[in-house]
Amino acid sequence: MIVRGSLALILASAASPALAQQVAAPAGAVTLDELSVTAQHRPERAGDVPISLGLRTAADLDRHEIRRADQAINEIPNAQMGTLSGSLYTNFTAIRGIGSGLIDTDPAVGFYKDGVSVGNSQGYSGGLLDVDRVEVLRGPQGTLYGRNNLAGAINVISSLPDPARVFGDVGIEYGRFNQLRGFGIVNMPIGDSGWAVRGALSGSRNDGYTPNLATHRDLNSLEDLHGRFSVKGDITDTLEFIGSVESQSQRSYDAAFQRDQDFRAGRARVDILDPFHGTLDTTTARTQFTLKRENGDRIVSITGFQDRNNEYRGNTFPRGYFAPLEAQYQAFGIAGFRYRTDNPFRGSYQQFSQEYRYISDADDRFKWLAGAYVEHSKGSSTYGLKSTFSPGGFLTGDSVSLASKADIATTAVAGFVDGSYALTERLKLFAGARVGHDWKDIDYRFSVDNPSFAALGFTAAFASSFRNTLSEAYVTPRAGLQFALNPEVNIYASVSRGYKSGGFNSAFVSVGDDRPYKSESLMTYEAGWKAQLLDNRLSIDGAVFFNDWSDQQVQVNNIATQSTPIQNALSSQSYGAEAEGRFRIDEHWSVRAGVGYVDATYEDFKNAIATGRSVAIDASGNQQQYVSKYNGSIGGSYAWKTGYDNLTGTIDVWYNAKSGFYFDAENTLRQPGYGLLNARISFENERYALSLFGTNLTDTRYRSIALDVGFGPLVAIAPPLMVGGSVRLKF
C-alpha cells in the first residue's frame, strides 16, 4: 500500500502543470513550510538543490517523538541506521544499500555534527539534542564532503543562539519500562552586543525491555546524559564567530541474544550470565569564523576536535551456546572449560580537523566555492576474550585471556572546488572535484596471558604482531545538468564518484589477514526531480539511481578463530528509486509519504566466508546485508484550535514499513518484512505543551540483529510497544 501510494505521488509530479491547474487552492489556503538546507555549504531552498535529499526539521522530530539519530534516519526512504551486534559502539549506517558492516574502521556514510566530520562510526550512535534539522544526502558526496562519503552524508545541524530574545524550554517524559527523560534549553543574549549563548541539557534512563533469567535484571537498558553549550556573535561588522562544545555519556546493558528457535517460539526472555554492558563517551568541539567580503563572498574556517572513549565487558551469548566446543576442550583434558565468559572491549579515538572554504556570492550567475581540508586522527582498540576452566589440570591457573590491541593513526589532506553556472534562465550546469591523499599506519599486538595454553597451539592461527602503512591518493568528481520545466518543477541528472579509504584488520587478526584491505570506489548515475505544486501546498521530490562499485569492504565472521576480518568483494551494484511527498490539504489536515526501492547485490564475491561455518563460499549474486528492497512510510496529521487557553491540539499517526532482508552475506539469516504503527496527540500553546505517544502500537515482534558464530543462529529482539507522555514548560 505504501509503495502504490508513493508511486501515485511520482505520477502526480510528472503531470504537475495540469494538476496544478485542475486542483484549486481552498479558501484561505495555507502553504507548506519552506525548507532551507546547507547541503552544498550555502543556504538554499531544498527544492533547488540537485541532490536527492531527505530532511527532518525540529518540528518533524518533535511530532514523531524522535530523540536519537537512528530514529530520524530510519524514517527516510533508502536510509537506515542500526547496530551490528546490538551494542551502541557497533554502528551500521547505509544509504541506497551501500553501507559498512565494519565495526572498527572508516564508514561508508559520512556523519557531520555542525560541519565537523565524525570520523569513526562508533561515534554515530547517540541522541539528538536541540537540533534544528537533520539532512540526509543520498549518493556520493566526495566533492564537497570528501573521503568516506561513498554512499552519502548525514548532517545534524544544531539550533543556534539567538541574540534577539531570552527564552527557554524545560520538560519531562515518562513511559513504559520506566523510561524517564528530562531536558532543558536556555537562550540568553549578552546585553545589546549582538552576541548570545545557548545551553541544552538532557538526561534519560530506562529499565530495559528484555528480561534476563540468569540475573533477573532486564537488558537493553540505556542511561544517557547529553549537553551542549554554544555561543554566537559578530567580532566585527564583517567577521562572525560560532563556537560550541557538546558532550554525551551513554551507559547500556545491550547486545542481548537468544537462540533463533526461542524467538520463533515467541519467548521474550534471554538467559545470559554477566550480560554485556559498558559506556560510550563522546565530546565534540568546534569553532567557526565567517568573514563577509564587500562583494558578497564569504571565507569560512571550521576547526573541529573530537574525543571518544568506550569500554565494554561481559557476555552476549545464552548459557549453553558454546557447549559443543566446551565439550571438545573437556575431552582434550581441560576440565570445566567455559568459553568466552568475558568479552571486554576498550576503545579511544581523537580527531582534529580544519577546513577552509571560499564561497562566492549566492546571487551570481556563476556560483562557486573552493577549499582545503586537513584531518589527523588516532584510534586505539583493545579486544579481549576470556575463558575459564577448573584448576589442577595440565594447564596452569584457572583461566586464559586473549587480547589484541591496535593503534591506528590517519592523516588526510584534500583540496576541492565546486560550482554551478546558469547557461540560460532555465538550464544550469554544475560540476566539481576533490583531490585528496590518505596516510595510515597500524601497530598491532596480540597477547595471551597463559603460556601453557599457547604452548598447546591453541593460538597458532592468530597473527602475533605487525606494523603496516598505507598511502593512497584519490579524486572524486561530480557533474550534471539541472533544468527548470517551469517555476514549480525542476529536473536534474548527474554522475559522481565516491571513495572510501582502505585500512587494516585490527581485532584478533588471523595469519594472512594482516595485509591492508583495498579502498572502495563507486560510480553513481542519478536523475531526479523537485516539484512544488498547488500554490506550494504539495511537494514531491524523487530520484532514480544506479551504483556500480568496486572492492566493497565486507566484514565476516571467521568461525575457526572467532575473528571478524574485512574482505574485499570485487564488484557490487545497487539500483533503485526513492520519492517523498508532503501535502498540506488545509489548515487542519496534512499528509506525508515516502517510498524507497533498492536492489543491492554482490556481483563478484567468490571468497566470502560462510555463515556459521569456517569455509569459503561464492556469494556472487546474493543480496547485500541488512538492506530491504522496499521501504517506506506514510503519515497524517490533524490540527485544531481547542477553544481553551489558546491551545492547539494535534494528532499524528504514522506507519513505517520495510520488506524482508538478510543479516549475512550468504543470505541464510533473514528477517521477514514488517511494519510499525505509531501515534501521538499533543496540546500546545505559547506557555506549555502536553503530549501522549505510542510507538510500535501493534507490538510487532522482529529481529534487530541476527548472527551465527558456529553453534546456531542467535537474534536480538527489537523494541516492543512503547507508550508514554510528556509535559513541557516554555518561557
C-alpha positions in Angstrom: 0.0 0.0 0.0 2.8 2.4 0.9 4.6 1.6 -2.4 1.4 2.1 -4.5 0.6 5.4 -2.7 4.0 6.8 -3.2 4.1 5.8 -6.9 1.0 7.8 -7.2 2.9 10.8 -5.9 5.6 10.2 -8.6 3.0 10.0 -11.3 1.3 13.1 -10.0 4.6 15.1 -10.2 5.1 14.0 -13.8 1.7 15.6 -14.6 2.4 18.6 -12.4 1.4 21.5 -14.7 -2.0 20.0 -15.4 -2.5 19.0 -11.8 -1.7 22.5 -10.6 -4.3 24.0 -12.9 -7.0 21.5 -12.2 -6.9 21.5 -8.4 -7.8 24.8 -6.9 -6.5 26.0 -3.6 -9.1 26.1 -0.8 -10.3 29.4 0.5 -7.8 30.9 3.0 -5.2 28.4 1.8 -2.2 27.6 3.9 1.2 26.5 2.4 3.9 24.1 3.3 6.8 25.4 5.4 9.7 26.4 3.2 12.6 24.0 3.8 16.1 25.5 3.8 19.3 23.4 3.8 23.1 23.9 3.7 23.8 20.6 1.8 26.1 22.5 -0.6 27.7 24.6 2.1 25.5 27.6 1.4 21.8 28.3 2.5 19.4 27.2 -0.3 15.8 26.0 -0.7 15.8 22.2 -0.6 13.9 22.2 -3.8 16.7 24.0 -5.6 19.5 21.5 -4.7 20.3 18.9 -7.4 20.8 16.2 -4.8 18.4 13.6 -3.5 17.7 14.9 0.0 15.9 13.5 3.0 15.1 16.2 5.6 13.6 16.2 9.1 13.1 19.5 10.8 12.9 20.2 14.6 9.1 20.1 14.3 9.2 16.8 12.5 11.4 15.3 15.2 9.1 16.5 18.0 5.9 15.3 16.4 7.3 11.8 15.9 9.0 11.6 19.4 12.4 11.2 17.8 15.2 11.5 20.3 18.1 9.6 18.7 19.9 9.7 15.4 18.9 6.2 14.3 15.2 7.0 14.8 15.5 10.0 12.4 17.5 8.2 9.7 15.2 5.2 9.7 12.2 7.3 8.7 13.9 8.5 5.5 13.5 6.4 2.3 16.5 4.3 1.3 18.4 5.3 4.5 19.0 3.2 7.6 20.9 3.1 10.9 21.3 0.4 13.4 23.9 -1.8 15.0 25.9 -4.9 14.0 25.9 -6.6 17.4 23.1 -4.9 19.3 25.7 -2.7 21.1 26.0 1.0 20.8 29.5 1.1 19.5 28.9 -1.3 16.6 27.0 1.1 14.4 25.7 0.2 10.9 24.6 3.0 8.6 23.7 2.7 4.9 22.1 4.7 2.1 20.7 3.1 -1.1 22.0 -0.3 0.0 25.6 1.0 0.4 26.9 0.8 3.9 29.7 -0.6 6.1 29.1 -3.6 8.3 32.5 -2.7 9.8 33.0 -2.2 13.5 36.4 -0.6 13.7 37.2 1.2 10.5 36.1 4.0 8.2 32.4 4.5 7.5 30.7 4.5 4.0 28.3 7.2 5.1 29.7 10.4 6.4 28.2 11.9 9.6 28.6 15.6 10.4 27.7 17.5 13.6 27.5 21.2 12.8 30.0 20.9 10.0 32.5 18.7 11.8 33.1 15.2 10.5 32.6 12.3 12.9 35.5 10.2 11.5 34.7 6.9 13.2 31.3 5.2 13.1 31.5 4.2 16.7 30.5 7.9 17.4 27.4 7.8 15.3 25.1 6.3 17.9 23.7 9.0 20.1 20.9 11.4 21.0 19.6 14.4 19.2 19.6 17.5 21.5 18.2 20.9 20.5 18.5 20.0 16.8 17.3 22.4 14.1 17.3 19.8 11.3 18.7 16.5 10.0 19.8 16.4 6.4 20.4 13.1 4.6 22.2 13.5 1.3 21.9 10.4 -0.9 24.6 9.4 -3.3 28.4 10.0 -3.2 29.3 13.4 -1.6 33.0 13.1 -2.3 33.4 16.6 -3.9 32.0 18.7 -1.0 32.5 16.3 1.9 35.4 14.1 0.8 36.6 10.7 1.8 34.3 8.1 3.3 31.1 9.6 1.9 30.7 6.8 -0.6 27.0 6.3 -0.1 26.1 9.8 1.1 26.3 12.1 4.1 24.2 12.9 7.1 24.2 16.5 8.5 23.0 17.1 12.0 22.6 20.9 12.5 22.0 22.3 16.0 19.9 25.3 16.8 22.0 28.5 17.0 22.0 31.1 19.8 19.5 34.0 19.1 20.7 37.5 20.2 17.1 38.9 19.8 15.4 37.4 22.9 15.6 35.4 26.1 13.7 32.1 26.1 13.8 28.6 27.5 12.1 25.2 27.3 12.1 22.5 30.0 10.3 19.2 30.1 9.9 15.7 31.4 8.8 12.5 29.7 7.8 9.2 31.2 7.0 5.9 29.5 6.8 2.2 29.6 9.8 0.3 31.2 10.3 3.3 33.5 11.6 5.4 30.6 12.3 8.8 32.1 13.8 11.8 30.3 14.2 15.4 31.4 15.6 18.2 29.3 16.1 22.0 29.4 17.1 24.6 26.8 18.0 28.2 27.6 18.9 31.0 25.2 20.4 34.2 26.5 21.5 37.4 24.7 24.7 39.0 26.1 23.4 42.6 26.7 22.9 44.6 23.4 26.2 43.4 21.9 24.6 41.1 19.3 26.1 38.1 21.0 24.2 35.3 22.5 24.7 32.0 24.3 22.6 28.8 24.3 22.7 25.8 26.5 20.9 22.5 26.3 20.9 19.5 28.7 19.1 16.2 28.7 19.2 13.1 30.8 17.4 9.8 30.3 17.2 6.3 31.6 15.1 3.1 31.3 15.0 -0.3 33.0 15.3 -2.2 29.7 12.7 -4.3 27.8 14.3 -7.8 27.7 14.0 -9.9 30.8 17.1 -12.0 31.7 16.6 -15.3 33.5 20.2 -15.6 34.7 20.4 -12.3 36.6 16.8 -11.2 37.0 17.8 -7.8 35.6 16.2 -6.6 32.4 18.5 -5.9 29.5 18.5 -3.5 26.5 18.6 -0.6 29.0 20.2 2.8 28.5 21.3 5.7 30.6 22.2 8.9 28.7 23.5 12.3 29.8 23.8 14.8 27.0 24.8 18.5 27.0 25.8 21.3 24.6 26.9 24.9 25.1 27.2 27.3 22.1 28.0 31.0 21.6 27.4 33.2 18.5 28.2 36.8 17.7 30.0 39.3 15.5 33.6 40.1 16.3 33.5 43.0 13.8 31.0 44.1 11.2 32.3 41.6 8.8 33.6 38.7 11.0 31.1 36.3 12.7 32.0 33.7 15.3 30.2 30.5 16.3 31.6 28.1 18.9 30.2 25.0 20.6 31.1 22.2 22.9 28.9 19.0 23.0 29.4 16.0 25.3 27.4 12.8 25.7 27.8 9.9 28.1 25.9 6.7 27.4 25.8 3.6 29.6 24.0 0.5 28.3 23.2 -3.2 29.0 22.7 -4.4 25.5 23.7 -7.0 22.8 21.4 -9.5 24.5 21.0 -12.5 22.3 18.7 -15.5 22.4 18.6 -18.6 20.1 16.5 -18.0 16.9 14.4 -21.1 17.8 13.4 -19.4 21.1 12.5 -16.2 19.2 10.3 -18.2 16.8 8.6 -19.8 19.7 7.6 -16.4 21.0 9.9 -16.3 24.0 10.8 -12.8 25.1 13.4 -13.7 27.7 17.1 -14.3 27.4 19.4 -16.3 29.6 22.9 -14.7 29.9 25.4 -14.8 32.7 27.3 -11.5 33.2 25.4 -9.6 30.4 27.3 -7.3 28.1 27.5 -3.7 29.4 29.6 -0.6 29.2 29.9 3.1 28.5 30.3 5.2 25.3 31.5 8.8 25.9 31.9 11.4 23.2 32.9 15.1 23.1 32.9 17.4 20.1 34.1 21.0 20.0 34.1 23.4 17.0 34.9 27.0 16.2 33.6 28.6 13.0 34.7 32.0 11.7 32.9 33.6 8.7 34.4 36.6 7.0 31.9 38.5 4.9 33.5 40.4 2.0 32.1 43.6 0.4 31.3 41.8 -2.9 29.1 39.3 -1.0 31.6 36.4 -1.0 32.4 34.7 2.3 35.5 33.0 3.7 34.7 30.3 6.3 37.1 28.5 8.7 35.8 25.4 10.7 38.0 23.8 13.3 36.9 20.6 14.9 38.0 18.3 17.7 36.5 15.0 18.8 37.3 12.7 21.6 35.6 9.3 22.1 36.2 6.7 24.8 34.2 3.4 25.2 34.7 0.5 27.5 32.5 -2.7 27.5 32.7 -6.1 29.0 30.6 -9.1 29.7 28.9 -11.8 27.7 26.3 -11.6 24.9 25.7 -15.4 24.4 22.9 -17.5 26.0 24.0 -20.1 28.6 25.0 -23.4 26.8 25.5 -21.8 23.4 29.2 -23.0 23.2 28.5 -26.4 24.9 29.7 -28.4 21.8 33.0 -26.5 21.8 33.4 -26.7 25.5 32.9 -30.5 25.4 35.8 -30.8 22.9 38.1 -28.9 25.3 36.9 -31.0 28.2 37.5 -34.2 26.1 41.0 -32.9 25.5 41.5 -33.0 29.3 40.7 -29.4 30.2 38.1 -29.9 32.9 35.3 -27.4 33.5 36.2 -25.4 30.4 33.8 -22.4 29.7 34.4 -20.5 26.5 34.1 -16.7 26.2 32.9 -15.9 29.7 34.0 -12.3 29.2 34.5 -10.3 26.0 36.0 -6.9 27.1 36.5 -4.1 24.7 38.2 -0.8 25.2 38.5 1.9 22.6 39.5 5.5 22.2 39.5 7.9 19.3 40.8 11.5 18.9 40.4 13.6 15.8 41.5 17.1 14.8 40.2 18.7 11.6 40.5 22.0 9.8 38.6 23.2 6.8 38.8 26.5 4.9 36.1 27.5 2.3 35.9 30.4 -0.1 32.2 30.8 -1.1 31.0 33.1 -3.9 28.0 35.4 -3.7 24.8 33.4 -3.9 23.3 35.9 -6.4 26.0 35.5 -9.0 25.2 33.6 -12.2 28.3 31.6 -11.6 28.2 30.3 -8.0 31.3 28.5 -6.8 33.3 27.5 -3.8 36.8 26.2 -3.2 38.5 25.0 -0.1 41.1 22.9 1.6 40.8 20.2 4.3 43.2 18.5 6.7 42.4 15.9 9.3 44.5 13.9 11.8 43.2 11.1 14.0 44.5 8.5 16.4 42.5 5.5 17.3 43.2 2.6 19.7 41.1 -0.5 20.3 41.7 -3.5 22.6 39.6 -6.6 22.2 39.6 -9.4 24.8 38.4 -12.9 25.1 38.4 -14.7 28.4 37.7 -18.4 29.0 37.8 -20.3 32.4 38.5 -23.9 33.5 38.9 -25.9 36.6 42.4 -25.7 38.2 44.6 -28.7 38.7 44.9 -30.0 35.2 47.9 -29.7 32.8 47.1 -26.1 32.2 48.3 -23.6 34.8 45.9 -21.4 36.6 42.1 -21.4 36.1 41.6 -19.0 33.1 43.1 -17.8 29.8 42.6 -14.3 28.3 43.4 -13.4 24.7 43.9 -9.8 23.8 44.5 -7.9 20.6 45.5 -4.2 20.6 45.7 -2.0 17.6 46.8 1.7 17.4 45.9 3.3 14.1 47.0 6.9 13.0 45.4 8.6 10.0 46.4 11.8 8.2 44.2 13.1 5.3 44.5 16.2 3.2 42.4 17.4 0.3 41.5 20.4 -1.9 38.2 20.9 -3.6 36.3 23.1 -5.9 32.6 23.0 -6.8 30.2 25.3 -8.7 27.2 25.9 -10.9 26.7 28.1 -14.0 23.4 29.3 -15.3 23.7 28.6 -19.1 20.2 30.0 -19.6 17.4 31.2 -17.3 16.2 27.6 -17.1 19.3 25.4 -17.6 22.2 25.1 -15.1 25.5 23.2 -15.3 27.0 22.0 -12.0 30.4 20.3 -11.5 33.2 19.9 -9.0 36.1 17.7 -7.9 38.1 16.9 -4.8 41.7 15.7 -4.9 43.0 14.1 -1.7 45.6 11.9 -0.1 45.3 9.5 2.9 48.2 8.1 5.0 47.6 5.4 7.6 49.7 3.3 9.8 48.9 0.5 12.3 50.8 -1.0 15.2 49.1 -4.3 16.1 49.9 -6.7 19.1 48.4 -10.0 20.2 48.9 -11.5 23.6 47.8 -14.5 25.7 48.2 -14.4 29.5 48.5 -18.2 30.0 51.7 -19.6 28.4 50.6 -23.2 28.9 47.5 -22.6 26.7 49.6 -21.1 23.9 52.2 -23.9 24.2 49.5 -26.3 23.1 49.0 -24.5 19.8 45.5 -23.1 20.6 46.6 -19.6 19.4 48.7 -20.6 16.4 46.1 -19.2 13.9 46.5 -15.7 15.2 49.0 -13.2 13.9 51.3 -12.3 16.8 52.1 -8.7 15.9 52.7 -6.5 12.9 53.2 -3.0 11.7 52.0 -1.7 8.3 51.4 1.5 6.4 49.0 2.7 3.7 49.3 5.7 1.4 46.7 6.4 -1.4 45.6 9.4 -3.5 42.1 9.8 -4.8 39.9 12.0 -7.0 36.2 12.4 -6.5 34.5 14.4 -9.3 30.8 15.1 -10.0 29.0 16.8 -12.9 25.4 17.3 -14.0 22.7 19.4 -15.5 19.6 21.0 -13.9 16.6 22.2 -15.9 13.6 24.1 -14.8 10.5 22.8 -16.6 8.5 25.7 -15.0 8.8 27.8 -11.9 7.4 24.9 -9.8 9.3 21.9 -11.2 12.9 21.2 -12.0 14.7 18.1 -13.1 18.4 17.1 -12.9 20.8 14.4 -13.9 24.3 13.8 -12.5 27.2 11.4 -12.4 29.6 11.3 -9.4 32.4 9.2 -7.9 32.8 8.1 -4.3 35.8 6.9 -2.4 36.3 5.0 0.8 39.7 4.6 2.4 41.4 1.2 2.6 42.6 0.1 6.0 43.7 -2.7 8.3 42.1 -5.6 10.2 42.6 -4.8 13.9 40.7 -7.3 16.0 42.1 -10.9 16.7 43.8 -10.8 13.3 44.4 -14.3 11.8 47.5 -15.2 9.9 47.1 -14.0 6.4 44.6 -11.2 7.3 47.5 -8.8 8.4 47.7 -7.3 4.9 45.8 -4.0 4.2 42.4 -4.3 2.6 41.7 -2.2 -0.5 39.9 1.1 -0.8 36.4 1.1 -2.2 35.3 3.2 -5.2 31.8 3.9 -6.6 30.3 5.5 -9.6 26.7 6.7 -9.3 24.4 7.8 -12.1 21.3 9.7 -10.9 18.3 11.5 -12.3 15.8 13.3 -10.2 13.1 15.9 -9.9 11.9 18.5 -7.4 8.3 19.8 -7.5 6.4 22.5 -5.5 2.7 22.4 -6.7 -0.8 23.6 -5.9 0.3 27.1 -4.7 3.1 25.5 -2.5 0.7 23.0 -0.8 2.1 19.9 -2.4 5.8 19.0 -2.6 7.1 15.9 -4.5 10.7 15.0 -4.8 12.3 11.9 -6.2 15.2 10.2 -7.9 16.3 7.1 -9.8 19.9 5.8 -9.5 22.4 3.2 -10.5 25.5 2.5 -8.3 28.5 0.5 -9.6 31.2 -0.1 -7.0 34.4 -2.0 -6.8 36.3 -3.7 -4.0 33.5 -3.4 -1.4 34.7 -3.9 2.1 32.7 -6.6 3.9 33.2 -7.8 7.4 32.6 -11.5 8.0 32.8 -14.0 10.9 35.7 -16.4 10.8 34.4 -19.3 12.9 37.8 -21.0 13.2 39.4 -18.1 15.1 36.2 -16.2 16.2 37.6 -13.2 14.4 35.9 -10.7 12.1 38.2 -9.9 9.2 37.4 -7.5 6.4 37.4 -8.8 2.9 37.0 -7.1 -0.5 34.2 -8.1 -2.8 35.5 -7.4 -6.3 32.3 -5.8 -7.6 28.9 -4.9 -6.3 26.0 -2.9 -7.5 22.7 -1.3 -6.5 19.9 0.4 -8.3 16.5 1.8 -7.5 14.5 4.9 -6.7 13.1 7.0 -3.9 10.3 9.6 -3.6 8.9 11.7 -0.9 5.8 13.9 -0.9 4.2 16.4 1.5 0.7 17.7 1.1 -0.9 20.5 3.2 -4.6 19.8 2.5 -6.0 22.7 4.5 -5.4 24.4 7.8 -6.2 21.2 9.7 -5.0 18.3 7.6 -1.6 17.4 6.3 -0.1 14.2 4.8 3.4 12.9 4.3 4.6 9.8 2.4 7.8 8.3 1.2 9.0 5.2 -0.6 12.3 3.6 -1.5 13.3 0.7 -3.7 16.8 -0.6 -3.8 18.2 -3.8 -5.3 21.7 -4.2 -3.8 23.8 -7.3 -4.7 27.3 -8.7 -4.6 28.2 -9.1 -8.2 31.6 -10.9 -7.7 32.3 -12.1 -4.2 33.8 -15.6 -4.6 35.9 -15.6 -1.4 33.2 -14.9 1.2 33.1 -16.8 4.5 30.1 -19.0 5.1 27.7 -18.2 7.9 28.3 -20.4 10.9 31.0 -22.4 9.1 34.7 -21.9 8.5 34.5 -22.5 4.8 34.7 -20.2 1.7 31.6 -19.7 -0.4 30.7 -17.9 -3.6 28.3 -15.1 -2.5 28.1 -13.6 -6.0 24.5 -12.6 -6.8 23.4 -12.6 -3.2 21.6 -9.6 -1.6 23.6 -7.1 0.4 23.4 -7.5 4.2 20.8 -5.5 6.2 19.2 -4.0 3.1 15.4 -4.2 2.3 14.3 -3.9 -1.3 11.2 -1.9 -0.3 10.9 0.6 2.5 8.5 3.4 3.1 6.4 5.5 5.4 3.1 7.2 5.4 1.5 9.5 8.0 -1.2 12.1 8.5 -1.6 15.0 10.9 -4.8 16.8 12.1 -4.6 20.1 14.0 -7.3 22.2 15.5 -8.0 25.1 17.9 -9.4 23.6 21.1 -11.0 26.9 22.3 -9.4 26.6 25.7 -6.4 28.6 26.9 -5.3 29.2 23.3 -4.3 25.6 23.0 -3.8 23.9 19.6 -4.4 20.2 19.5 -2.6 17.9 17.1 -3.0 14.2 16.3 -0.2 12.5 14.4 -0.4 8.9 13.1 2.4 7.4 11.0 3.4 3.9 9.7 6.9 2.8 8.8 7.5 -0.4 6.8 10.2 -2.4 5.2 10.4 -5.7 3.3 12.4 -8.7 4.3 16.2 -8.6 4.4 19.3 -10.7 5.2 21.8 -10.3 8.1 24.6 -12.2 6.3 26.4 -12.4 3.0 25.4 -16.0 2.5 21.7 -15.0 2.7 20.7 -17.6 5.3 19.7 -15.3 8.3 16.5 -13.5 7.3 14.1 -11.1 8.9 10.7 -11.0 7.1 9.1 -7.7 6.3 7.3 -5.8 9.0 5.6 -2.5 9.7 5.4 -0.3 12.8 2.3 1.8 13.7 2.9 4.9 15.8 0.7 7.8 17.1 0.9 11.0 19.2 -1.6 13.5 20.5 -0.5 16.9 21.8 -1.9 20.2 23.1 0.3 23.2 23.0 0.3 27.0 23.5 2.9 29.6 23.9 3.5 28.7 27.6 3.3 24.9 27.9 2.7 21.6 26.0 1.3 18.2 26.9 1.5 15.0 24.8 0.8 11.3 24.9 2.6 9.0 22.4 2.9 5.4 21.4 5.4 3.6 19.2 5.0 0.1 17.7 1.4 0.1 18.8 0.7 -3.3 17.4 3.6 -4.7 19.5 5.2 -6.3 16.4 8.0 -8.7 17.2 11.0 -8.6 14.9 14.7 -9.2 15.0 17.1 -6.2 15.2 20.2 -8.4 14.8 20.9 -12.0 13.8 24.3 -13.8 13.6 25.8 -17.2 13.8 29.3 -17.8 15.2 29.3 -21.5 14.7 26.7 -23.0 17.0 23.4 -21.9 15.6 21.6 -18.6 14.8 21.3 -16.0 17.5 19.0 -13.0 17.4 18.4 -9.8 19.4 14.8 -8.7 20.0 13.8 -5.2 18.7 12.0 -2.7 20.9 8.3 -3.7 21.7 5.3 -1.5 22.2 6.3 1.8 24.0 3.8 4.3 25.4 4.3 7.5 27.4 3.6 11.1 28.0 5.4 14.4 28.4 5.0 17.9 29.9 6.8 21.0 28.7 7.1 24.5 30.0 8.2 27.4 27.9 9.4 30.9 29.0 
